[in-house]
């Protein structure tokens, strides 16, 4: 087929997907393609899907229709977790030309070069997820203040609600040396902050290739990785995107507490504050361990931001179970919640469980925890008022105003010039604005990064 000239991307889901989309984009760029905005009418559209978000099929169909509105003749390629789980269904969506699974998506140019468009049916290349046994590195670049660096992929956990092991395969990791090389490359691009991302990054160290039936000895641990990254010159901040509470060890917490570069910010999935539900979910901890981790973090870093994932409406969750979760979270010294309404996923054990929670109860519980999250965030912001903290500025909101995040993840709106973008400045946090950000003013001393 003749080589198209332009490509556009649409990414659903997590930071890991964004890092992989960006790396796929660089493959296209190296092959001579020009990346253009989605609305421009590209020759090729690449849609990177997610299986965690609700209504994955509906979202995928909507994006395909949107792409074809901009160019009826475009080649539409669907990759990502949903593409691995439901390749045949996706290939049947009108307008989809190519579906690539987990082991095939990084060979996208090869498949496009050999693509023969079939009327009314997309071509599928999606092998068994066991074939996705090699680690492929990725990092995002485009937002020049922050990059998502993939250091791990896949998951060996068997949570009963989750499709990720079926979509991404077994846990496998980059090497420390190669992750360092990527971090140095990102630093050379002028990026100031790196967010470490993966499916289960606390399980880092499983090797770059996982052989079916063989559990290789870990080549390194996550603590070894972050200690090495802490020495990279040119990166002012590292963030840990998300880490399981059973893998967030005291050694990791202690290291972050004394590090100059690792931000005082942890995001730890809880999923439920009820031990019965945690057991049904096959989580690898009880709620007391989670509470101990929060206490440990706050003892070393009272100013640390702690984010929490929680699922409401999991099968068997009674009103009493939910209220126990609510009270548990309310008493935790955490900063915000990401609240997910449980939705049934085919081929997961949870689908077969008794005690299905009515959707209206799921939504009501979500709303209750969402309100609690807003209260927790406001309380955390109030604790930071009148402090001087470093902010990495990202964009100008309006003339004379600029926004960014503190090291401990407070969203700041400040008087300042656009030249502060991608610079770290010390500011004094003053008051919480109606929209929820914190108004700040430049501190007497500035740090120019």
MARMI-154448 format. One line per field, with one value per atom (N, C-alpha, C): residue number from 1; x, z, y. Coordinates in steps of 0.1 Angstrom, whole numbers. Last residue first. Layout:
nr = [NUM  ...]
X = [X  ...]
Z = [Z  ...]
Y = [Y  ...]
END
This chain:
nr = [449  449  449  448  448  448  447  447  447  446  446  446  445  445  445  444  444  444  443  443  443  442  442  442  441  441  441  440  440  440  439  439  439  438  438  438  437  437  437  436  436  436  435  435  435  434  434  434  433  433  433  432  432  432  431  431  431  430  430  430  429  429  429  428  428  428  427  427  427  426  426  426  425  425  425  424  424  424  423  423  423  422  422  422  421  421  421  420  420  420  419  419  419  418  418  418  417  417  417  416  416  416  415  415  415  414  414  414  413  413  413  412  412  412  411  411  411  410  410  410  409  409  409  408  408  408  407  407  407  406  406  406  405  405  405  404  404  404  403  403  403  402  402  402  401  401  401  400  400  400  399  399  399  398  398  398  397  397  397  396  396  396  395  395  395  394  394  394  393  393  393  392  392  392  391  391  391  390  390  390  389  389  389  388  388  388  387  387  387  386  386  386  385  385  385  384  384  384  383  383  383  382  382  382  381  381  381  380  380  380  379  379  379  378  378  378  377  377  377  376  376  376  375  375  375  374  374  374  373  373  373  372  372  372  371  371  371  370  370  370  369  369  369  368  368  368  367  367  367  366  366  366  365  365  365  364  364  364  363  363  363  362  362  362  361  361  361  360  360  360  359  359  359  358  358  358  357  357  357  356  356  356  355  355  355  354  354  354  353  353  353  352  352  352  351  351  351  350  350  350  349  349  349  348  348  348  347  347  347  346  346  346  345  345  345  344  344  344  343  343  343  342  342  342  341  341  341  340  340  340  339  339  339  338  338  338  337  337  337  336  336  336  335  335  335  334  334  334  333  333  333  332  332  332  331  331  331  330  330  330  329  329  329  328  328  328  327  327  327  326  326  326  325  325  325  324  324  324  323  323  323  322  322  322  321  321  321  320  320  320  319  319  319  318  318  318  317  317  317  316  316  316  315  315  315  314  314  314  313  313  313  312  312  312  311  311  311  310  310  310  309  309  309  308  308  308  307  307  307  306  306  306  305  305  305  304  304  304  303  303  303  302  302  302  301  301  301  300  300  300  299  299  299  298  298  298  297  297  297  296  296  296  295  295  295  294  294  294  293  293  293  292  292  292  291  291  291  290  290  290  289  289  289  288  288  288  287  287  287  286  286  286  285  285  285  284  284  284  283  283  283  282  282  282  281  281  281  280  280  280  279  279  279  278  278  278  277  277  277  276  276  276  275  275  275  274  274  274  273  273  273  272  272  272  271  271  271  270  270  270  269  269  269  268  268  268  267  267  267  266  266  266  265  265  265  264  264  264  263  263  263  262  262  262  261  261  261  260  260  260  259  259  259  258  258  258  257  257  257  256  256  256  255  255  255  254  254  254  253  253  253  252  252  252  251  251  251  250  250  250  249  249  249  248  248  248  247  247  247  246  246  246  245  245  245  244  244  244  243  243  243  242  242  242  241  241  241  240  240  240  239  239  239  238  238  238  237  237  237  236  236  236  235  235  235  234  234  234  233  233  233  232  232  232  231  231  231  230  230  230  229  229  229  228  228  228  227  227  227  226  226  226  225  225  225  224  224  224  223  223  223  222  222  222  221  221  221  220  220  220  219  219  219  218  218  218  217  217  217  216  216  216  215  215  215  214  214  214  213  213  213  212  212  212  211  211  211  210  210  210  209  209  209  208  208  208  207  207  207  206  206  206  205  205  205  204  204  204  203  203  203  202  202  202  201  201  201  200  200  200  199  199  199  198  198  198  197  197  197  196  196  196  195  195  195  194  194  194  193  193  193  192  192  192  191  191  191  190  190  190  189  189  189  188  188  188  187  187  187  186  186  186  185  185  185  184  184  184  183  183  183  182  182  182  181  181  181  180  180  180  179  179  179  178  178  178  177  177  177  176  176  176  175  175  175  174  174  174  173  173  173  172  172  172  171  171  171  170  170  170  169  169  169  168  168  168  167  167  167  166  166  166  165  165  165  164  164  164  163  163  163  162  162  162  161  161  161  160  160  160  159  159  159  158  158  158  157  157  157  156  156  156  155  155  155  154  154  154  153  153  153  152  152  152  151  151  151  150  150  150  149  149  149  148  148  148  147  147  147  146  146  146  145  145  145  144  144  144  143  143  143  142  142  142  141  141  141  140  140  140  139  139  139  138  138  138  137  137  137  136  136  136  135  135  135  134  134  134  133  133  133  132  132  132  131  131  131  130  130  130  129  129  129  128  128  128  127  127  127  126  126  126  125  125  125  124  124  124  123  123  123  122  122  122  121  121  121  120  120  120  119  119  119  118  118  118  117  117  117  116  116  116  115  115  115  114  114  114  113  113  113  112  112  112  111  111  111  110  110  110  109  109  109  108  108  108  107  107  107  106  106  106  105  105  105  104  104  104  103  103  103  102  102  102  101  101  101  100  100  100  99  99  99  98  98  98  97  97  97  96  96  96  95  95  95  94  94  94  93  93  93  92  92  92  91  91  91  90  90  90  89  89  89  88  88  88  87  87  87  86  86  86  85  85  85  84  84  84  83  83  83  82  82  82  81  81  81  80  80  80  79  79  79  78  78  78  77  77  77  76  76  76  75  75  75  74  74  74  73  73  73  72  72  72  71  71  71  70  70  70  69  69  69  68  68  68  67  67  67  66  66  66  65  65  65  64  64  64  63  63  63  62  62  62  61  61  61  60  60  60  59  59  59  58  58  58  57  57  57  56  56  56  55  55  55  54  54  54  53  53  53  52  52  52  51  51  51  50  50  50  49  49  49  48  48  48  47  47  47  46  46  46  45  45  45  44  44  44  43  43  43  42  42  42  41  41  41  40  40  40  39  39  39  38  38  38  37  37  37  36  36  36  35  35  35  34  34  34  33  33  33  32  32  32  31  31  31  30  30  30  29  29  29  28  28  28  27  27  27  26  26  26  25  25  25  24  24  24  23  23  23  22  22  22  21  21  21  20  20  20  19  19  19  18  18  18  17  17  17  16  16  16  15  15  15  14  14  14  13  13  13  12  12  12  11  11  11  10  10  10  9  9  9  8  8  8  7  7  7  6  6  6  5  5  5  4  4  4  3  3  3  2  2  2  1  1  1]
X = [153  158  160  157  155  162  141  150  147  139  134  145  126  138  133  101  113  125  77  84  96  48  63  69  17  25  40  -13  0  7  -43  -37  -23  -51  -46  -39  -82  -68  -64  -111  -103  -88  -126  -125  -117  -122  -135  -134  -89  -98  -111  -74  -81  -91  -44  -58  -63  -14  -22  -36  19  5  -4  46  39  24  71  59  53  99  93  82  98  99  93  111  106  109  98  108  102  80  91  102  71  68  80  79  81  78  72  86  89  47  48  62  49  50  50  25  38  38  5  9  23  -9  1  2  -23  -25  -18  -16  -13  -17  -23  -25  -25  0  -10  -11  20  9  -3  44  35  21  56  62  53  29  39  45  21  19  31  6  15  13  1  -3  7  -2  4  1  -12  -13  -7  -9  -4  -5  -36  -25  -21  -42  -47  -36  -26  -41  -47  3  -4  -19  17  10  5  36  33  26  60  50  48  65  69  58  72  62  68  81  85  74  66  68  73  58  66  70  25  38  45  0  11  25  -15  -16  -5  -16  -4  -4  -40  -28  -15  -57  -57  -44  -52  -47  -47  -64  -50  -44  -90  -83  -68  -95  -96  -88  -93  -84  -84  -114  -101  -91  -136  -133  -119  -134  -133  -130  -138  -126  -124  -165  -155  -141  -177  -178  -167  -170  -165  -166  -184  -170  -163  -210  -206  -191  -209  -211  -207  -206  -196  -197  -231  -219  -207  -247  -249  -236  -239  -237  -238  -246  -232  -230  -273  -265  -251  -280  -283  -276  -272  -265  -268  -271  -278  -271  -246  -251  -259  -248  -247  -253  -244  -245  -243  -219  -232  -232  -197  -199  -214  -188  -196  -200  -173  -186  -195  -150  -160  -173  -132  -140  -151  -136  -131  -139  -149  -138  -130  -160  -160  -147  -166  -156  -157  -188  -186  -176  -177  -184  -179  -177  -175  -183  -166  -178  -176  -139  -144  -156  -123  -134  -139  -95  -100  -110  -91  -96  -98  -67  -77  -80  -51  -53  -64  -53  -50  -55  -54  -48  -43  -85  -72  -67  -112  -102  -88  -124  -126  -116  -118  -111  -112  -135  -121  -113  -160  -155  -140  -162  -163  -157  -161  -150  -150  -184  -171  -160  -202  -201  -188  -200  -196  -194  -209  -196  -191  -236  -227  -212  -245  -245  -236  -223  -235  -234  -208  -207  -220  -212  -212  -211  -193  -202  -201  -186  -181  -191  -194  -203  -198  -163  -176  -185  -129  -140  -152  -103  -113  -124  -70  -80  -90  -56  -62  -71  -27  -39  -43  -11  -14  -27  16  2  1  33  32  17  39  34  31  51  38  31  70  67  53  71  83  81  44  54  67  32  30  39  42  45  43  31  45  49  3  10  25  1  -2  4  8  16  13  -12  1  10  -34  -34  -20  -27  -28  -27  -28  -15  -16  -55  -46  -32  -67  -68  -59  -45  -57  -56  -33  -31  -45  -37  -26  -23  -70  -59  -49  -92  -79  -68  -117  -110  -96  -123  -130  -124  -106  -103  -110  -118  -104  -101  -142  -142  -128  -133  -141  -140  -122  -113  -120  -127  -134  -126  -121  -117  -123  -109  -119  -113  -89  -100  -111  -63  -69  -80  -33  -47  -51  -15  -16  -31  7  -7  -8  26  23  9  49  36  35  73  66  51  95  84  77  129  116  106  151  144  130  161  159  150  151  155  152  140  153  158  115  116  129  123  116  116  134  143  136  113  124  132  97  92  103  114  110  106  116  128  125  89  95  108  74  81  86  49  55  61  37  51  57  13  21  35  2  6  15  15  6  11  17  24  15  20  11  18  41  27  17  63  59  44  83  71  68  111  105  93  125  116  113  146  144  135  171  157  155  198  189  174  212  213  204  203  203  203  201  214  214  177  179  192  180  174  176  190  198  193  168  181  190  149  148  160  161  158  157  162  174  172  135  143  156  126  122  131  155  143  139  168  169  156  163  176  179  147  147  161  147  151  152  118  132  135  97  98  112  84  96  96  61  63  76  74  62  66  97  95  84  100  95  91  125  117  113  136  131  123  129  136  129  116  113  121  117  129  127  88  100  111  66  71  82  58  65  71  44  58  66  24  26  41  23  11  12  39  38  25  61  48  50  73  75  62  75  66  69  98  95  86  104  98  95  116  120  115  131  119  124  150  146  135  161  150  145  178  184  174  160  166  172  155  144  150  181  176  164  181  190  186  160  159  168  172  160  158  193  196  184  178  187  190  167  158  166  191  183  174  199  208  200  177  181  189  156  168  170  120  132  144  101  106  117  70  83  88  42  51  65  23  30  39  -3  6  13  -22  -8  2  -48  -45  -30  -48  -52  -49  -40  -31  -35  -63  -50  -41  -88  -85  -71  -101  -92  -89  -114  -121  -113  -97  -108  -116  -62  -74  -86  -37  -49  -62  -5  -15  -28  14  12  2  13  10  8  28  22  20  59  46  41  80  75  62  86  97  93  80  75  87  76  86  81  62  58  68  73  74  70  68  67  67  72  75  75  65  79  82  45  44  58  62  53  50  67  73  64  69  61  69  85  83  76  92  85  86  103  104  96  90  93  92  97  95  99  80  92  88  56  65  78  31  36  45  23  33  38  2  15  26  -20  -13  0  -19  -22  -14  -20  -17  -22  -34  -34  -33  -43  -30  -29  -69  -65  -52  -85  -75  -70  -120  -106  -98  -144  -138  -124  -155  -164  -158  -130  -143  -151  -97  -108  -121  -66  -79  -89  -37  -46  -60  -6  -20  -27  21  16  1  25  31  26  12  6  12  30  17  10  52  53  40  42  46  47  38  27  30  50  54  44  39  51  57  17  15  27  20  21  21  14  27  30  -13  -2  12  -26  -26  -14  -43  -31  -31  -63  -64  -51  -74  -63  -64  -96  -89  -79  -129  -116  -109  -153  -142  -129  -174  -173  -162  -161  -166  -164  -148  -161  -167  -126  -124  -137  -137  -132  -130  -143  -153  -149  -117  -126  -138  -103  -99  -109  -106  -117  -113  -80  -91  -103  -64  -60  -71  -80  -77  -72  -78  -91  -89  -51  -56  -69  -38  -41  -48  -52  -42  -46  -65  -68  -58  -64  -57  -61  -76  -79  -73  -69  -66  -68  -93  -82  -81  -114  -104  -93  -127  -134  -125  -117  -112  -118  -135  -124  -117  -151  -157  -147  -134  -138  -146  -130  -119  -123  -156  -150  -139  -157  -167  -161  -137  -136  -145  -148  -136  -134  -171  -172  -160  -159  -168  -169  -146  -138  -146  -168  -158  -150  -181  -188  -178  -161  -166  -172  -158  -147  -152  -174  -179  -168  -149  -162  -165  -114  -125  -138  -99  -103  -114  -89  -100  -105  -82  -81  -92  -64  -76  -72  -54  -48  -59  -57  -65  -59  -45  -41  -49  -51  -55  -52  -37  -37  -42  -41  -41  -43  -62  -50  -52  -77  -80  -67  -75  -70  -74  -82  -93  -88  -58  -68  -78  -28  -39  -50  -2  -11  -22  31  19  11  43  40  28  67  53  53  92  89  75  100  97  92  101  114  112  74  82  95  66  61  70  81  83  78  69  83  87  44  45  59  52  47  48  57  68  64  32  42  54  18  14  25  32  34  29  25  39  41  -3  3  17  -4  -9  -3  5  13  9  -15  -2  6  -46  -36  -24  -73  -67  -56  -67  -76  -69  -56  -52  -63  -51  -61  -58  -32  -34  -45  -24  -30  -33  -3  -8  -13  5  2  -5  10  20  17  10  4  14  24  27  19  4  12  13  9  0  9]
Z = [379  375  360  404  389  385  432  427  412  451  440  437  480  474  463  487  486  479  466  478  476  447  447  461  459  455  456  452  458  452  457  452  459  448  459  452  433  433  445  436  443  443  427  418  424  448  446  437  463  454  452  494  485  477  498  501  490  498  505  508  497  495  504  482  494  491  461  463  477  442  455  456  410  418  432  383  396  404  349  359  373  330  331  339  328  324  324  333  344  340  312  312  323  318  310  310  352  337  331  379  373  358  405  397  392  404  410  400  416  407  412  422  425  413  438  425  428  455  456  443  456  447  451  468  474  468  451  452  459  434  444  444  400  412  421  383  384  397  364  373  373  363  358  369  351  360  354  331  344  354  313  314  328  324  318  320  328  328  321  315  319  317  329  318  324  348  336  325  374  366  352  402  388  380  433  423  409  467  453  443  493  487  472  524  512  506  539  537  524  540  546  546  537  536  545  542  535  533  553  561  555  531  543  552  516  511  522  533  530  525  532  545  542  504  510  523  503  496  501  520  523  516  506  519  523  483  482  495  493  487  486  501  512  506  476  485  496  468  460  468  485  487  479  477  491  492  450  453  467  454  447  450  466  473  467  444  456  465  425  422  435  439  435  433  441  453  450  414  421  434  408  402  410  435  425  420  436  442  432  440  430  437  454  461  452  440  445  451  412  426  429  386  391  405  384  376  381  397  404  397  380  390  397  346  359  369  321  324  337  319  314  318  346  335  331  359  356  344  379  367  363  407  402  389  404  406  399  421  409  413  431  434  421  444  431  433  470  465  450  490  480  476  514  508  497  548  533  527  575  571  557  581  575  572  587  598  593  562  569  580  558  550  556  577  577  570  570  583  583  545  546  559  552  543  545  567  574  565  547  558  566  532  526  537  551  546  540  553  565  561  528  532  545  514  520  524  487  496  501  469  483  493  443  448  462  448  445  450  454  447  443  448  455  447  453  445  453  454  461  452  458  449  457  471  474  463  479  471  473  500  498  491  504  498  496  534  522  517  556  545  533  573  577  565  569  560  563  589  583  575  596  606  601  571  577  589  566  557  564  587  585  576  584  596  594  559  560  572  568  558  558  586  591  581  569  579  584  556  548  558  576  570  562  582  592  586  560  561  571  545  553  555  513  526  533  486  493  507  474  476  486  466  466  466  470  459  456  493  481  469  510  508  495  509  505  502  521  507  502  548  540  525  555  553  546  541  547  544  525  539  547  492  502  516  476  470  479  477  489  484  461  460  472  467  471  469  459  455  457  475  473  468  477  471  469  478  489  485  450  456  468  449  449  457  453  440  440  478  473  461  503  489  486  527  527  513  519  530  530  502  497  507  522  511  505  538  544  533  519  525  531  513  502  508  538  532  521  543  551  545  511  523  531  493  498  511  489  483  487  501  506  500  485  499  505  453  462  476  439  444  454  413  421  426  405  400  409  421  420  416  406  413  411  407  403  412  396  404  398  381  394  403  361  365  379  360  351  354  368  367  357  389  375  375  414  410  397  416  424  421  402  395  403  423  411  404  440  445  433  424  428  434  420  409  413  446  438  427  452  460  453  435  432  440  429  435  432  404  412  419  393  390  399  407  405  403  389  401  398  370  372  385  369  376  379  342  350  356  328  337  345  301  307  316  309  302  309  304  313  305  301  294  305  319  306  298  354  342  329  377  372  359  387  389  383  406  396  399  420  417  407  421  433  431  397  397  410  379  393  396  355  360  375  354  351  356  359  357  353  374  371  370  360  367  364  361  356  365  353  362  355  333  347  357  301  310  325  283  290  300  270  263  271  289  278  269  304  310  299  288  291  296  289  276  278  316  311  298  315  324  319  299  294  302  316  302  297  337  339  326  324  329  332  319  308  312  346  337  325  355  361  352  329  338  344  331  325  334  337  340  331  342  337  337  350  354  348  322  334  337  304  307  320  296  295  299  298  287  285  320  307  295  340  336  323  338  333  331  348  335  331  381  372  360  403  395  383  418  411  402  413  419  411  411  406  412  400  410  403  381  385  396  352  367  370  329  333  348  334  326  332  342  345  337  335  341  343  316  319  323  325  322  326  315  321  316  321  313  321  321  328  317  305  320  326  279  282  297  266  277  282  251  244  254  257  255  247  277  270  268  270  278  270  272  266  276  264  271  264  268  258  265  279  282  271  268  267  272  265  276  277  251  256  268  249  239  243  266  270  261  252  261  266  218  232  241  193  198  213  170  185  190  145  148  163  122  136  136  101  102  117  99  102  103  73  84  86  52  63  74  29  31  42  41  37  39  31  37  31  40  28  34  53  55  41  56  49  49  70  57  49  94  85  71  105  101  92  109  100  96  127  113  104  150  143  129  169  155  146  193  190  177  193  191  188  198  184  183  223  218  204  226  235  229  192  206  213  169  174  189  141  156  160  115  120  135  107  97  103  115  120  110  102  101  106  125  112  111  144  144  131  142  136  137  157  142  135  182  178  162  183  184  179  181  171  171  205  192  181  234  225  211  247  253  243  231  234  239  231  218  220  257  252  238  258  266  261  225  239  245  193  201  216  161  175  183  134  141  155  103  118  124  77  82  98  62  71  74  46  40  49  60  57  52  85  72  70  104  100  87  108  104  99  117  103  98  143  134  119  154  153  143  152  144  143  170  156  147  193  188  174  196  195  189  200  188  186  224  212  200  241  239  227  240  235  232  251  237  232  277  268  253  300  286  276  323  320  305  322  322  318  318  332  332  293  297  311  267  281  284  236  244  259  213  224  235  180  192  202  153  163  176  120  134  142  91  100  114  80  71  79  98  96  86  105  94  90  127  115  103  152  144  130  163  160  150  150  159  154  137  136  146  129  138  138  99  107  116  92  94  101  91  82  83  110  96  87  132  127  113  137  133  127  144  132  127  168  157  144  183  179  168  188  180  175  205  192  183  227  221  207  232  229  222  240  228  223  263  252  239  280  277  265  281  275  272  294  280  273  319  311  297  328  325  316  314  325  319  292  304  311  257  268  280  232  243  254  198  209  219  172  183  192  137  149  159  109  119  131  74  87  96  51  55  69  38  42  48  11  25  28  -6  -6  8  0  0  0]
Y = [262  249  248  285  284  271  294  284  282  325  316  306  340  333  324  350  359  353  334  336  345  345  342  344  332  343  339  313  315  327  295  308  309  263  272  284  252  254  263  254  243  244  275  263  252  293  287  274  287  294  287  289  280  288  309  306  296  306  316  312  294  291  299  309  308  305  292  301  299  288  287  297  271  284  281  255  253  266  256  261  258  252  243  248  287  273  265  312  303  289  328  323  313  337  325  319  351  352  338  352  349  349  343  354  352  309  320  331  281  292  304  246  260  269  217  224  239  197  207  215  178  176  185  182  173  174  200  187  177  216  216  202  222  214  216  251  240  232  281  271  259  317  305  294  350  338  326  368  372  361  357  366  370  323  335  345  300  299  311  287  299  298  257  264  277  247  239  248  248  254  248  232  231  236  247  244  243  243  244  240  263  250  253  276  279  266  278  272  277  289  297  289  257  271  278  230  235  250  224  221  227  229  238  236  206  219  229  187  186  199  196  196  195  192  205  206  164  172  186  156  152  161  166  171  168  151  166  172  126  129  144  127  126  129  129  140  140  103  114  127  87  88  99  93  96  97  85  99  102  57  65  79  51  50  57  56  64  63  37  51  60  14  16  31  17  17  19  15  27  28  -12  0  13  -35  -28  -15  -60  -47  -40  -95  -83  -71  -119  -106  -94  -142  -138  -124  -142  -141  -137  -142  -153  -152  -119  -120  -131  -124  -116  -117  -138  -145  -137  -128  -125  -133  -130  -139  -136  -95  -109  -117  -75  -77  -92  -51  -65  -66  -25  -29  -43  -4  -17  -20  29  20  7  43  35  28  72  63  56  83  79  69  107  94  94  124  124  109  122  135  135  107  107  120  95  108  107  78  78  92  81  82  82  77  90  92  50  60  74  39  36  47  47  52  50  34  49  54  7  13  28  6  3  9  11  21  19  -13  0  11  -31  -32  -19  -23  -22  -23  -28  -14  -13  -53  -48  -34  -66  -54  -50  -86  -90  -78  -72  -82  -86  -37  -50  -61  -11  -19  -33  8  6  -3  9  4  3  33  25  21  46  40  32  75  62  58  95  92  78  116  102  101  139  137  122  149  140  139  163  171  162  144  149  157  120  131  136  101  105  118  97  99  105  92  105  108  66  77  91  52  52  64  55  60  62  41  56  62  16  22  37  10  11  18  8  19  21  -15  -2  9  -33  -31  -18  -32  -27  -25  -44  -30  -25  -68  -65  -50  -80  -73  -72  -86  -92  -85  -94  -84  -90  -108  -115  -104  -99  -93  -100  -113  -117  -111  -99  -113  -117  -73  -75  -89  -80  -76  -77  -84  -95  -92  -60  -72  -83  -29  -40  -53  -9  -8  -19  -15  -16  -15  -2  -9  -11  10  4  -6  19  14  7  48  34  29  71  67  52  96  82  80  121  118  103  139  133  131  130  138  131  126  119  127  144  144  136  141  155  155  117  121  135  110  117  122  98  109  117  78  90  101  61  67  79  54  61  68  40  52  60  18  28  41  7  11  21  -1  10  15  -7  -10  2  -14  0  -2  -37  -36  -22  -35  -46  -45  -14  -12  -23  -8  -16  -15  24  13  5  48  40  28  66  67  60  85  71  71  111  106  91  131  118  116  162  155  141  171  177  169  159  157  162  165  172  169  133  148  153  107  112  127  96  102  108  84  96  103  60  72  85  44  47  60  43  48  52  31  45  51  5  14  28  -5  -4  6  -7  3  5  -27  -13  -3  -48  -45  -31  -71  -59  -57  -95  -89  -77  -123  -108  -103  -153  -145  -131  -162  -159  -151  -188  -175  -171  -204  -202  -188  -205  -216  -215  -187  -194  -205  -163  -175  -183  -129  -139  -152  -105  -115  -126  -88  -82  -92  -91  -94  -89  -83  -96  -100  -57  -66  -80  -45  -43  -53  -44  -57  -56  -18  -23  -36  -15  -11  -15  -28  -31  -28  -14  -21  -23  18  4  -1  47  40  26  76  62  54  106  98  84  132  119  112  166  157  144  182  184  173  179  176  177  183  194  192  161  168  180  150  158  165  136  149  157  115  124  137  103  108  118  96  105  111  77  89  100  57  65  77  50  55  63  39  51  57  17  27  40  3  8  19  -3  4  10  -19  -6  2  -32  -33  -19  -35  -30  -33  -65  -51  -48  -82  -81  -67  -103  -91  -93  -115  -117  -104  -97  -108  -107  -79  -75  -86  -90  -80  -77  -106  -112  -103  -88  -99  -106  -70  -66  -78  -74  -81  -78  -79  -72  -81  -89  -79  -75  -105  -111  -102  -105  -98  -102  -118  -124  -118  -107  -108  -113  -103  -117  -118  -82  -84  -99  -58  -70  -71  -39  -42  -55  -11  -24  -26  15  7  -8  43  29  21  75  65  52  104  91  81  137  125  113  172  159  148  195  196  182  191  192  193  169  179  180  153  162  173  120  133  141  90  100  113  59  71  81  24  35  47  -10  3  13  -41  -31  -17  -73  -59  -50  -102  -94  -80  -116  -120  -112  -121  -108  -110  -147  -142  -129  -149  -155  -151  -140  -130  -135  -151  -153  -144  -124  -137  -139  -106  -106  -120  -90  -97  -96  -87  -89  -96  -64  -74  -75  -56  -53  -65  -53  -62  -58  -39  -43  -51  -48  -41  -47  -46  -55  -48  -34  -31  -40  -49  -49  -46  -40  -40  -40  -38  -50  -51  -15  -16  -27  -22  -12  -13  -40  -45  -35  -23  -36  -40  -5  -1  -12  -20  -14  -10  -34  -37  -31  -29  -22  -25  -47  -32  -24  -74  -69  -54  -82  -86  -80  -73  -68  -71  -68  -73  -68  -48  -53  -56  -44  -46  -53  -24  -32  -32  -9  -17  -27  1  -4  -12  6  16  12  -9  -3  8  -35  -21  -15  -59  -58  -44  -57  -58  -56  -59  -46  -46  -86  -76  -63  -96  -99  -89  -87  -83  -85  -82  -84  -80  -81  -89  -92  -65  -78  -87  -41  -48  -62  -34  -38  -46  -26  -37  -42  -18  -16  -28  -5  -13  -12  -1  -1  -10  21  10  11  31  31  19  51  38  39  73  70  55  82  72  68  101  89  78  121  115  102  130  139  134  108  121  131  89  88  101  97  97  97  92  106  107  65  73  87  58  54  63  68  74  71  52  66  73  27  29  44  31  27  31  35  45  43  10  22  33  -7  -9  4  3  3  2  10  11  12  21  16  18  12  22  16  -10  -7  3  -14  -23  -20  10  6  -4  17  14  10  39  30  29  43  44  34  60  50  52  68  70  58  81  70  75  106  94  82  129  122  111  155  146  138  171  176  168  162  168  172  153  143  149  169  168  159  148  159  158  137  136  149  125  137  135  99  104  117  88  99  104  70  65  75  85  80  75  88  100  96  62  68  80  60  51  57  80  83  73  68  80  83  48  44  56  66  58  53  75  84  77  52  59  68  46  37  44  66  65  56  62  75  73  38  39  51  46  36  37  62  68  59  48  51  58  57  50  56  62  60  54  83  74  74  87  89  79  103  93  97  104  110  99  110  101  109  113  119  108  99  109  114  65  78  87  48  52  65  23  36  41  -12  0  12]
END
